[in-house]
Amino acid sequence: MSDASSRARLESLREQLHEHSHRYYVLDEPSIPDAEYDRLFRELQELEEQHPEWRSDDSPTRRVGGAPLAAFSQVRHETPMLSLDNAFSEQELRDFDARIRGRLESERPLGYVCEPKLDGIAVSLLYVDGVLVRGATRGDGQTGEDISENVRTIQSIPLKLKGESWPSELEVRGEIYMPRAGFEKLNTEAREQGSKTFVNPRNAAAGSLRQLDSRITAKRPLEMCCYGVAVAGDSWFERHSDALARLADWGFRVNAEMAVVEGVDACVDYYHRLLSRRDHLSYDIDGIVFKVDDVALQQKLGFVSRAPRWAIAHKFPAQEETTVLRDVEFQVGRTGAVTPVAKLKPVFVGGVTVSNATLHNFDEIDRLGVKIGDTVVVRRAGDVIPQIVQVVLARREASVRDIAVPACCPVCNSELERAPGEAVLRCTGGLVCAAQRKEAIKHFASRKAMDIDGLGDKLVEQLVDAGLIETMADLYKLSLDQLVELERMGKKSAENLLAALTASKDTSFARFLYALGIREVGEATALNLAQHFQTLDALAEASEESLLEVADVGPIVASHIHSFFASDHNREVIRQLRDCGVCWPEVVSRSDTDQPLAGQTWVLTGNLESMTRSQAKEKLQTLGAKVAGSVSSKTDCLAAGANAGSKLRKAEELGISIINEAELLALFDREKL
């Protein structure tokens, strides 16, 4: 290949890779398989190695990171990166609106741009002639650190702008953050390696950006979302919303939740709407930023010493607070795992009062270095169990004491064991241990298992404590006379529970397997086992070698399954369940070619009249579909029952195929499910 054709191929590869990265990391719409992307990337690397004189800062190969720096150099911001004033109540937001309308001598409602306030690190990106030449932190607002090598490793940051109609010099402002899934994975890996974990996603993003070795940054799951421009010139945009739209055209990620509204009442509505969805987003936000949309009005309003007058951040309730660890108790789960639970001085965090938090296991206690009496940082994000993430060593007093490892099970006094390679202590008592009985029965009755309506945690505890049940099979032997004797259990409630128990007997093989509570066997694994073995007898007699043939089953899971069915006690409980009438239809084996929904992603929403959403999910999975919990551009079809809400609206906005319950049932009938 001649130099001319090699150079042309190199430029073509760069353009292709830029476009594929943009579609994958910004639009969330990949157009080629990962393997094809890797092949193109390797080809580009080889060409650049053969012709080092052709290397450039905008090449996709720069994203892998380079040699470590000795230190970060300083960058002075040509336009200061100012802070925002905060509003902590609805009234403060209304006062802000009244104040700026007063300055503008206007009684008309103002147009505002509403943007989620991402909990990350503010950065400035400078582009000259469409190429990224510098990335910098906010610093003190006047001077930041040059982190150019690190920002080049972040896939959602374009190294070269798309299109042609951009300013010769463009400074883009945005937030670099770490999505929750990436944060959890990073901390899980750190725990497995015995290294230090990060307190929260913002802390993880900051630590990743300040690595002198950009190769480390390249391995971290960082993303960037833009929120403005600084030096493009006033003539480019009349409205802030126009600027964000142009940034999206030029290849930047702009938050999909951004909205333009009219008046402060609409701002308040937006705030409450996002607050209600906060826990379901894939990233942390700590409030909403409201900005006057009209750039001319922004300029008229101007700035105070540290913040623009035309913008404000309405903060959400805090998700982290400090409190005191008063004591530690130990809880026993259905698999015998002994979990240390922190008893805290009550503190309001994440919208609720928290008095307990998980400490996971003793390895985590050692990593945190926490002691009873310490002042600690507690984090609660959404439905996540509150957890201690940091010890405030500066407040440690001499009276603190170590957390002692229990000598025996706190419930049944049986011996505790710690398997090689595991961080968890386990009670060896099995169903002799009342705690394990209770947790196993709670799991058996749960919605995704046997779905026994009305059999809540408190009632299970009552039944076990009263000696009425010892195993899940005993549930089906309960009588009306026994139930009405229980505290707060009237005749009607008892009759409803017995009816729910009868209804639950008609189940599926996969749900029954999941309900048994075999260690490491979740919904997906249970479904794979059911489809592979088809009958309970075949599964019960399976060797570990044959179990390894099942998708999603590795050596550890195979060992747990084999051990479960090798237990005489477990086999007896299963026999009693079958004798009580628990049954399921015959499993029909489907080959890969007999799965019409293979490779598709479906979402269920609304109320289904003919079946539960869990049952519909299982049928869709049998047909090869992946069933997701939220709608995205990757969703192939939404099945909507009655009273469908935001998922239906989003599917309509994205142009995704939507079917009703009748059409869903027709699909199942055609496939004989």
SULWODA-V323488 format. One line per field, one symbol per residue. phi: phi as a letter, one per 30 degrees, with the letter a starting at -180 (. if undefined). psi: psi as a letter, one per 20 degrees, with the letter a starting at -180 (. if undefined). burial: I if it has 16 or more other C-alpha atoms within 10 Angstrom, else O. Layout:
phi=???
psi=???
burial=???
//
This chain:
phi=.ddddddddedddddddeddddddccdhbecbdeddedddddddedddddbedcdbdcdeddddjbddddaddcbcddcecddcdcccbdddddddddddddddhbcddcdbccbeddcbbdbbcccchicdcabbddicjcbbcdceddddddddcddbddibdbddbbcccabcbceedddddddddddddicdccdaeddddddddcddcdddeddcdcbbbdblbbbdjdddbcbdddddddedddjcdceddebcbcidddddddedddddcedcddbdbclbccbddddddedddibcdbaddcbaccddedcbbcacddabcbcccdcidccdcdccdebdaiibdcbbbdciadddddddidbdjddbcccbciddeebdcacdddcdcdddbddddddaddcciddcbbdeicccdbdcdhdddddddddddededdedcdhcdjcdeddeddddddidbbbdddedcdcddddddddibdddddddddddddddddbbedddddddideiccedddddddddcibdddddcdddddddddeicceddeddddddddddddddddddddddjdaadddcdbdedcbdceicccbcbiccddadddddeddddddjdccccbdbddddaccccdhdcdddddddddiddbbcddddddddddcic
psi=prhghggggghggggghgghgghghgikmqiqqhhgghghghgggghhhhmhiiqrhjphiiiiqaqqqhrprqppphoqnrrqqqpjrhhhghhgghghhghilpiqqqpqppppnpmbpprpppppkjppiqpqrhcjhhpaqokghghiiohjophpqqahmqqhppppqapproqgghgggghghgghijrprqgrhghhgghhhkphoihghhiqmqrppqjrqgkiqhihphqhhgghghgghijqpppiiqqproqhghggggghghhhigiirjrpqjappppphohhhghhhbqahiqqijqqooqrqqiprqapohrprpqpahjipoppppoqppqopkjrppiqqqjfahhhggghkqqpiqpqpppoocjppqqpiqpnhijpriiqqqoppqhrpigjjrqqqoqpiqipqqpjicihohghgghghgghirgidilopinrghhggggghijhqhrhhhhjjqrghggiiqpkorgghgggghhhgghihnbqgghgghhikppjnagggggggghghhqhghghjqrhghhiippjoagggggggghgiiphgghgggghghhijprqqppppprhiknijpiqpqpqrapphirrhgggghghhhjiqporiqpaiiphqpopaqkqdhhgghhghikqppqahghghhghghjl.
burial=OOOOOOIOIIOOIIIIIIIIIIIIIIIOOIOOOOOOIOOOIOOIIOIIOOOOOOOOOIIIIIIIIIOOOOOOOOIIIOOOIIIIIIIOOOOOIIOIIIOIIOOOOOOOOIIIIIIIIIIIIIIIIIIIOIIIIIIIIIIOOOIIIIIIIIIIIIIIIIIIIIOOOIOOOIIIIIIIIIIIOIIIOIIOOOIOOOOOIIIIIIIIIIOIIIIIIIIIIIOIIIIIIIIIIIOIOOOOIOIIIOIIOIIIIIIIIIIOOIOIIOOIOOIIOIIOOIIOOIOOOOIIIIIIIIIIIIIOIIOOIOOOOOIIIIIIIIIIIOIIOIIIIIIIOIOIIIIIIIIIIIIIIOIIIIOOOIIIIIIIIIIIIOOIOIIIIIIIIIIIIIOOOIIIIIIOOOOOOOOOOOIOOOOIIIOIOIOIIOOOOOOIIIIIIIIOIIIIIIIIIIIIIIOIIIIIIIIOOOIIIOIIOOOIIIIIIIIIOIOOOOIIOOOOOOOOOIIOIIOIIOOIIOIIIIIIIIIIIIIIIIIOIIIIIIIIIIOOOOIIOIOIOOIIOIOOIOOOIIIIIIOIIOOOOOOOIIOIIOOIOIIOOOIOOOOOOOIOIIOIIIIIIIOIOOOOIOOIIIOIIIIIIIIOOIIIOOIIIIIIIOOOOOIIOOIOOOOIOIOOIOOIOOOOOOOOO
//
